Amino acid sequence: MTDTRGLHEGDAFPEGVTFTYVAPTGELDLTACGLSIKYDASKEFKTKKVVLVAVPGAFTPTCQEKHVTSYLENLDKLKAKGVDQVIFIAANDQWVMAAWGKANGVKDDSILFTSDTGLEFSNKYGWVIGERTRRYAIIVDHGKVTYSGIDEVRGSIAKSGAEGVLAKL
């Protein structure tokens, strides 16, 4: 069966896509918050090579133990392939996502932990399960989708984990 959901190779990344985040401060204090910032993904993705990674939820078992760690462990390899930034999205709010980044030692914006507020982006493309995003990854190279993969098997990161994405870069 052909998957007609989502964005596909060759598609232009859509206009009007924004996420919210709290800028990394370098501080690892999980109790310190910052101000919410809009991330204009449509604008930013036109000038960068970006990997957009959706996870069902911050701090959840597979997301924490496999998914985010795969990107942390392979960040240098991704950068060597020309990736400017990795953007994680989930239904969690931006403060939870910021705490998740801090808990994983992320101190700069090479990986941003953002909120797909109200599942606006993921829902538009049918990549949700109930009130959570599905597990998927999209490579956007200067505004053009060059890869999109969704993991249909619970707990799998074969298509959306860093190793799967590296194979497509």
N, C-alpha and C positions, 0 to 999 in steps of 0.2 A: 504494500500500500504506500502510495506517495504521500508524504507529509506536506500538506498545503498551508500549515500554520507558519507563523513567524516570518522572519526575513531570510532571504536566500542569497547564495553567491551571485554577485553581479548587481544586486539591488543597491540603490542609493540609501544611505541611512536617512530615515525620515526627519523632516523638519518639526520643530516644536517639542522636542524631547528634553525634559529637564528632570534632574534628580536633586535631592537635597543631601547635604553633608555638613559635617563639622570639620574644619581644617585640622590636619594633624599638627600638633604643637611640638612634638619631640618629647613631651612629658608623658610618663607612663602612669600617672595618677588617674585611676579609673573614675574617681569621684569628681574630677574637674571637668566642667562642660565648657563649651564654646558657643558661639552664635551660629545659627543655622545659615547656610549659604546655598544659593541655587547654583547648580552645575548645569550649564547649557550644553548638554551632550551633542546636540545637533551642530552647534558652532564649534565646539572643541574637537569633535571627531573629524572635522573637515581639514584640520591642520596636523593631525597626528595619526600614528598607527596605535590602535587601542584594542585591548581585549576586554570585552564586557562580559562579566560572569554573574549569572543569577544563581542564588542559592535559596532554598526554602526558609532558612532562618539562621540568624547569628547565634553562635554558641551551641547549635544543635549537633548531635553526634557526628554524622557524616560530614556536615559542613565544616566543623572544627577539626576533626581528627584526620580527614582525608583531603577535603576540597581546598580550604584556605592554605593548609600546610603545603599542598602540591605547588601552589603559586609562590609561596615564600621560599621554598627550596629551589625553585627553578627561575627565580626572578632574573638572575644574571644571564641565563640561557635565553629568556624571552627578550631581554634588552639586546643581547647579541644578535637576535633575529630582527632587530629594529623596532621592537615594541616600546613606545614612549610611556604608556601608562596602562595599568590594570585597574578596572573599575568593577568593584563588587556591588551588586544590588540585591536587596531583599525587601520584604514587606515591613520589616522592622523600621522604627523611626530612626532619624539620623543620629540621635544621641546614643542609642543602643549600638548602631553600626560603628560609631566613633569609639565606643568602649571596646567593641570587638577588635578593632584595629589596634588600639592601645594594648589590649590583653595579648596580642600577637606580636608586640614589639615594633609595629610599624610607626616610623617617626617622620616620614616625609610623604609627598604626594605621588610617589611612584606607584603606590597602590592606594586607591581611595575606597573607603567603605561608605556607600551611599544608600539612600532610601528610595525605593520605587514607591513613592507615596501613593497610597490607595490602589496600588498595583496598576496604576494608569498605563505604564508602558507594557508590562508583561500581559496584562489583560487584553490590550488592543490586538496582540498577536496570538492569543489563545494559549499562552504559555503559563497557565496557572493551574493549581489544584486547590480548590476551595479558596481559602484566604491567604495562600502562599504562592510564591513563584515556583515554577518547575526549576529543575537544575539544567541550565543551558549556558552556552558560551557563544559569543559572536566576535569575530575579528573584523574590525573596521579599519581600512587603510585609506586615510585621507578622504573620508566620506563614502567610501564604497565597501559594501559587505563582501569579504573574501571567503568567509566561512561562517556557518552557523550550525551548531550541533546541540541536540537535546538528548538528555539521558532519560530513557523511558523506564529503565529498571531501577527500582528502589535501591538506594545506596550506591549506585554506580556513578563514577565520574569519568568513565571511559571517553566520552565525547566532550565533556565540559571541564575536565581537570587540565592542569598545565601540560601534562604529557600528551594528551590528546590534541590540545591546541598547538603545542610545539610541532607536532607531526604535520600540521596544516599550514605552518608559516613558511 
